[in-house]
Amino acid sequence: MFGYVMINKGDLKVRELETYQSFYCGLCQKLKERYGLSGQLTLSYDLTFVVMLLTGLYEPKVKKGTTHCVIHPLKKQPIQVDVFSDYAADMSILLNYYKCMDDWADEQKIDRRLFAELLKRKFGGLEASYSEKAEKVKELLDKLSAGEAENSSDLDYMAGIFGEIMAEILAWREDEWKENLRRMGFFLGKFIYLCDAYEDLEEDLTEGRYNPLTKLSEGKDFEENCRGILTMMAAECSREFEKLPIIEYTGILRNILYSGIWVRYEKARKKRTEEKSDTNKKKMIRKRRSL
């Protein structure tokens, strides 16, 4: 369910792209340092966004450097890391471990159980360090699983659960910005959940799996209604973002919130439109042949 909070690469300036890449590589390096190769496998655009958002807001000291990596073994890559790189790495492990265990409990996916075991070896005192967040995230994932098991068609309720998870991640500490960050995370999480459901809809319907958009998809104006809901979630998220006193990285952050989060949705919608068009053409051909 991750990978939606990404940049729209074509709309970024070269320097902005380099800055984003340095934070992305920095998070990858922190995951490696703290959790090894298994930790690196949890790297995501979504947590990179968290690093840059919180760095822009709280302005901690950022350490710049270079490092080798598996993808670029010959040329050192520039990295930028700070306290939020550590935080995002921890949250990445926490989220992925609980999600893997959740998938194992729900669908008995052996690969998810094995990956969870790999992460657990590195887990250490993570639950203790973030006891309240860990307990809340686990509780919310359990609620999400329960809703899926009941085949809930309450879209707002189901998306809201994942929204609460993202709210927990963005609200780094108790301060004057906590509520803004929580609301921002809440609506961003709802957007992510619904985008994921939209992208998987056809496959889920074919395989008979749960999808919160199933009931809505049976309606006449599904595409318009779905886009309308997503637009509302994105707008609320962006509204909270604009209230934050962020100066650094605003070009990159706005690129993500106003454009990047729509990339996978637009790709999925284009594919669905093309497939629907092809299906209609085939129906017309068969109809003509039957005359």
Secondary structure, DSSP 8 states (H G I E B T S, - for coil): ----S---GGGS-HHHHHHHHHHHHHHHHHHHHHHHHHHHTT--HHHHHHHHHHHHHH----EEEEE--SSSSSS-EEEEE-HHHHHHHHHHHHHHHHHHHHHHHHH--HHHHHHHHHHHHHHTTHHHHTHHHHHHHHHHHHHHHHHHHTT---HHHHHHHHHHHHHHHH--SSSTTHHHHHHHHHHHHHHHHHHHHHHHHHHHHHHT---TTHHHHTSTTHHHHHHHHHHHHHHHHHHHHHTS---TTHHHHHHHHHTGGGHHHHHHHHHHHHHHHHHHHHHHHHHHHH-
